[in-house]
Structure formats: structure tokens, C-alpha cells
Amino acid sequence: MHIRDHRLGFGLVTILLHWLVAITTIGLFVSGLWMTGLDYYSRWYNDAPAWHKSVGLLLAFVVAIALAWRLVNARPEAVASVPCWQQRASRAMHFMLLIALLVTLASGYLIPTADGRGVEVFGWFTVPALPAWSGNQEDLAGAVHLYGAWVLIALVGGHALAALKHHFLDRDRTLQRMIDPRD
């Protein structure tokens, strides 16, 4: 079993970080949609946003770890049977996924901190607010967060479909490399 990435595949750390970010991102998107339907009398009206913010900030921390891990790890070579244009498309997709994720996380942080108060993370610690940059920061950040989340989930869907295409139609090792660190 490989802990670190290697020439032919991903290591256990990269695989675990990838799936943790993926599952958490999808969960935050679904919970965000669900929260928009809550009314004032719902028992989740206050708790769901607090959980959403806490998980989002922890995800930002995990993404920072994943980026640091990526910098100190060798990148596996592409699967030999994958054409060059698909390799370029893959790099572009990963770049867009990262940008959409970072924009969504940053804008999510800027919504509740617009009034100068930090964000409490499960009662463990508080992430302090940055100085407000606009009188309507909450509204602007909210719009960016909403549209960023939709772009992000669309990219996640495209990424998943591409992985399934490689697995079931091309029958190559692209998806398998992100599942099994022994490959």
C-alpha cells in the first residue's frame, strides 16, 4: 500500500483527502439547498446554518492540507491510454474545481462575518472575522456563494461522469487509481 503518490497512482493520503472533500462538498451543497426551505418555526432554523458554517470552515482547513500535500507530492503520470486532449481537459477541470471550491468556501466565510463577528466552529473555537470590505458584503458574498455552489456542483457532476466514462466505457485505470492505493 502506498501512502504517498507515486508515478503510476495516488497514495492513501491523497485518496482519503479527495473523498473527504468530495463527500463533504456534496453534503454541504445538499444541506445548503435544504436550509433555504427552512422557516422561522423549524427546529433546524438556527442549528442547520451553524452546522453548515462549521463544516464549511473545517472543509476549508482540509482543502488547505490537501493543497499543501499536493505541493510536496509527485503527481502521478496520466494513464497511458488517455489521449493528450483528455489530459488537458482533466487539468482544466481540476483547476476549475479548485477555483470554484475556493470561491465558494471564501464567500461562505464572508457572509456571516460581514457584521464583524467571527464564526464559531462547533463550540471548539472561533474563526475571527476580517474587516468588512463593503456595506453590502453579506448580500454580495451570499450571491457569490449561491452561484459558486451551483457552478461547483455542476463541475463535480462533470468530474464524476468523466471518471465513470473512463471506468465503464474506456475500461482504463483512471477511477481505480483514486480508489485503491495499492495500484
N, C-alpha and C positions, 0 to 999 in steps of 0.2 A: 504494500500500500504506500502510495506517495503522499507525503504531507505537503510538499511544495510542488508548484507547477514544474513540468518538465517538457522536453522537446515535443513529445507526442500527445500530451494530455494535461489535464488540470489536476492539481493536488487536492487533498481533503479540505484544506482551509479555504481555498477558492470556491470549491463546490458548496461547502456549508454557507459561506458568505453570500454566494449567488442566490441560493434557495431561500435563505433568511430574508434577503432584500426583496426577492420576488414575491414570496408569500405575504410578507408584511405590507408591501406596496398594494397588492390586490386587496388585502384586508382593510387597509386604510381607505382605499377608494370605495369599497362596498359600504364601510361604516360611514363615510362622508355622505354618500347618497342617502343612506338610511336616516342620518341625522337631519337632513333637510326636511324630512317629513314629520319630525317631532313637533308637537305643540307644547305650549307652556305647561300643560297639565300632565304631560308624560313624566313618568318617574325617571326617565333617562335624559330629560331635558338638560340638566346640569352635568350629570355624570358622563354621558357619552362624549361631549366635547372635551372634557378633562382627560378622559382616556385617549381620545384621538390625538390630542396635543402631546400627551406624554409618550405615546407610542411613536408618533412622528419625530419627536426630538431624539428618542433612543435610536430610531432608524437613521437619523442624520449622523449620529455617533458611529453606528455600524458602517454607514457609507464611507465615512472618513477613514475608518480602519481598513475597509476594502480597498480604497484608493491608495493608502499607504502600502498595503500588502502588494498591490499591483505594481507599485514602483520598485519594490525590492525583489520581485519575482520575474523569472524569464517568461516570456509569452510563448505558449505552445505554437508550433507550426500549424498551418491550416491543413485540413485533411487533403491528401494528395489529389483526390478525385474532384475536389471543388474548383470550378473554373475561376479564373482571376477576377472576372466581373462580379461574381458572387462574394469573393473575398473582400473586394472593395465595398460592396453593398453591406456586408456584415460589419465592417469597420465603421461605415457611416451610420448604420443602425445603432451600434453600441454607443457611438458618440452622441447621437440624438437622444437615446435613452438616458444617458448620464446627464445631459443638459436639462432635459425635461424633469428628471428626478430632482436635480439640484434646485431648479427654479421652483418646483412645487414645494419642496421642503423649506426653502428660504422664504417664500411668500406665505406659507403656513405659519412660520415663526413670526412674521411681521404683522399678522392680523391681530393676535391677542396682545402683542407688545406695543401696539400703537399708542396706548394710553400711558406708556412709561413703566408699567408693571411687568415684572418677569413672569415666566411660565413655570409653574410648579409641576414637577415630574413625579407622579405617584406619591407625593409627600416625602420623597427621598432627598430632593434638592431642588433649587430654583435656578433656572437659566435666566440671567438678567436681560433686561431689555436694552436695545440700542437706542440712541437718541432718535426721536421721530424725525423723518425727513420731509414729511408733508402733512398738511392739515387734514387731508382725507386719506391717510396711509391705510387705514383699516379697509376702506372701500376699494382702493386700488389693489392692495395686496390680496383682498378677497377675490377680485375679478381674475387676477393673475393665477391665484391658487386654483380657482374653479376651472379655468380654461387649460392651465398647465396639467391638472389632474386628468382631464379628458384626453389631452394630447399624449400624456404619459401612458394611460391605459390602452390607447389605440396602438402606440408603439409596442407595448408589452404584448398585446394580441398579435401584432405582426411578427414579433420576435418568436413567440410560441408557435405560430403557424409555420414559420421558416424552419424551426427546429423539427417540427413534426414532418414537414416535407422531406427534410434530409433523412429522417429515420425511416419513414414508411415508403416514400417514392424512390429516393436516391439510394436507400439502404446503405448509407455510409455511417461513420462513427461520430458524426458531429454531436448529436444529442447524447450518445453513450458517454462521451468524454466529460459531460457535465453531470453525469450520474455516478459513474464508477471511478474512484481514484486509483484503481488497480490497472486500468487500461493504459 
